[in-house]
């Protein structure tokens, strides 16, 4: 079963629902695999736990 992982900020339920629907639709269209086969995981990630360009995302957001 194809699996999609998304690591990002905390989102309201409506946005999570849309994100899962849109990821599934795009992946199914791109691969030709049925939407029912896809599993999507949304993982909340705090900016203090993410590095971008050699620095913490939390520090980058302050600039």
Backbone as CSV, one residue per row, in Angstrom:
resi,resn,N_x,N_y,N_z,CA_x,CA_y,CA_z,C_x,C_y,C_z
1,UNK,0.848,-1.176,0.000,0.000,0.000,0.000,0.893,1.238,0.000
2,UNK,0.693,2.151,-0.935,1.476,3.372,-1.006,1.187,4.253,0.220
3,UNK,2.245,4.875,0.745,2.121,5.683,1.951,2.715,7.064,1.723
4,UNK,2.003,8.083,2.175,2.465,9.467,2.082,2.616,10.003,3.501
5,UNK,3.777,10.600,3.779,4.028,11.225,5.080,4.145,12.730,4.885
6,UNK,3.477,13.492,5.736,3.570,14.947,5.720,3.969,15.411,7.112
7,UNK,5.082,16.104,7.202,5.546,16.684,8.462,5.389,18.189,8.343
8,UNK,4.631,18.790,9.239,4.393,20.218,9.143,3.733,20.763,10.394
9,UNK,3.237,21.990,10.286,2.639,22.648,11.446,1.295,22.036,11.816
10,UNK,0.856,22.354,13.012,-0.470,21.948,13.465,-1.508,22.622,12.569
11,UNK,-2.506,21.858,12.152,-3.534,22.380,11.251,-4.921,22.103,11.815
12,UNK,-5.889,22.963,11.490,-7.272,22.678,11.886,-7.783,21.457,11.115
13,UNK,-8.787,20.819,11.653,-9.347,19.593,11.076,-9.726,19.762,9.603
14,UNK,-10.330,20.877,9.242,-10.770,21.100,7.854,-9.577,21.074,6.898
15,UNK,-8.463,21.686,7.306,-7.273,21.714,6.450,-6.633,20.333,6.365
16,UNK,-6.670,19.577,7.455,-6.138,18.213,7.425,-6.930,17.366,6.436
17,UNK,-8.244,17.504,6.494,-9.116,16.747,5.594,-8.809,17.082,4.144
18,UNK,-8.670,18.358,3.848,-8.366,18.793,2.476,-6.994,18.305,2.039
19,UNK,-6.017,18.393,2.907,-4.663,17.961,2.588,-4.633,16.469,2.251
20,UNK,-5.288,15.667,3.065,-5.336,14.223,2.816,-6.035,13.937,1.490
21,UNK,-7.145,14.596,1.247,-7.886,14.398,0.000,-7.042,14.802,-1.211
22,UNK,-6.387,15.966,-1.124,-5.589,16.461,-2.248,-4.344,15.607,-2.500
23,UNK,-3.646,15.198,-1.434,-2.484,14.319,-1.600,-2.904,13.009,-2.266
24,UNK,-3.987,12.443,-1.781,-4.457,11.164,-2.309,-4.833,11.287,-3.775
25,UNK,-5.567,12.319,-4.108,-5.987,12.549,-5.493,-4.779,12.720,-6.415
26,UNK,-3.830,13.555,-6.018,-2.650,13.811,-6.855,-1.798,12.553,-7.023
27,UNK,-1.595,11.817,-5.952,-0.774,10.608,-6.019,-1.457,9.540,-6.878
28,UNK,-2.752,9.405,-6.748,-3.488,8.433,-7.542,-3.414,8.786,-9.024
29,UNK,-3.610,10.040,-9.332,-3.556,10.498,-10.715,-2.157,10.294,-11.305
30,UNK,-1.127,10.610,-10.536,0.245,10.504,-11.023,0.702,9.057,-11.215
31,UNK,0.180,8.148,-10.397,0.660,6.765,-10.429,-0.286,5.786,-11.105
32,UNK,-1.555,6.155,-11.195,-2.551,5.233,-11.726,-3.005,4.200,-10.711
33,UNK,-2.602,4.381,-9.457,-3.008,3.484,-8.378,-4.302,4.018,-7.770
34,UNK,-5.205,3.131,-7.446,-6.505,3.532,-6.892,-6.334,4.359,-5.614
35,UNK,-7.173,5.370,-5.471,-7.132,6.217,-4.269,-7.305,5.395,-2.996
36,UNK,-8.090,4.356,-3.078,-8.361,3.537,-1.885,-7.129,2.810,-1.361
37,UNK,-6.068,2.765,-2.149,-4.843,2.079,-1.727,-3.929,2.970,-0.895
38,UNK,-4.112,4.277,-0.965,-3.189,5.207,-0.313,-3.476,5.402,1.173
39,UNK,-2.405,5.512,1.929,-2.461,5.848,3.351,-1.688,7.147,3.517
40,UNK,-2.265,8.121,4.209,-1.613,9.415,4.437,-1.456,9.628,5.938
41,UNK,-0.238,9.934,6.360,0.044,10.259,7.757,0.388,11.739,7.852
42,UNK,-0.249,12.456,8.751,0.085,13.852,9.033,0.776,13.891,10.391
43,UNK,1.982,14.398,10.413,2.757,14.450,11.649,3.059,15.903,11.996
44,UNK,2.530,16.352,13.129,2.785,17.718,13.581,4.256,17.839,13.978
45,UNK,4.922,18.867,13.460,6.329,19.081,13.757,6.531,20.515,14.214
46,UNK,7.083,20.680,15.382,7.352,21.994,15.938,8.565,22.615,15.229
47,UNK,8.520,23.906,14.894,9.643,24.564,14.222,10.968,24.461,14.981
48,UNK,10.918,24.225,16.291,12.157,24.088,17.058,12.779,22.703,16.873
49,UNK,12.100,21.828,16.122,12.599,20.474,15.866,12.991,20.272,14.405
50,UNK,13.017,21.373,13.619,13.282,21.271,12.184,14.450,22.169,11.814
51,UNK,15.375,21.643,11.017,16.485,22.436,10.512,16.318,22.698,9.032
52,UNK,16.563,23.941,8.615,16.510,24.330,7.208,17.744,25.179,6.916
53,UNK,18.516,24.780,5.946,19.691,25.568,5.581,20.709,25.688,6.699
54,UNK,20.784,24.698,7.556,21.763,24.699,8.625,21.358,25.427,9.890
55,UNK,20.100,25.838,9.976,19.636,26.501,11.196,18.232,26.033,11.549
56,UNK,17.869,26.237,12.799,16.530,25.850,13.235,15.473,26.689,12.507
57,UNK,14.411,26.040,12.107,13.317,26.747,11.457,12.751,27.822,12.377
58,UNK,12.678,27.551,13.655,12.160,28.540,14.620,13.002,29.810,14.579
59,UNK,14.322,29.672,14.468,15.200,30.844,14.387,15.017,31.569,13.055
60,UNK,14.863,30.822,11.994,14.659,31.418,10.656,13.372,32.227,10.602
61,UNK,12.325,31.720,11.272,11.035,32.403,11.249,11.085,33.721,11.999
62,UNK,12.023,33.868,12.912,12.137,35.103,13.687,12.737,36.234,12.864
63,UNK,13.464,35.883,11.806,14.157,36.902,10.975,13.208,37.674,10.111
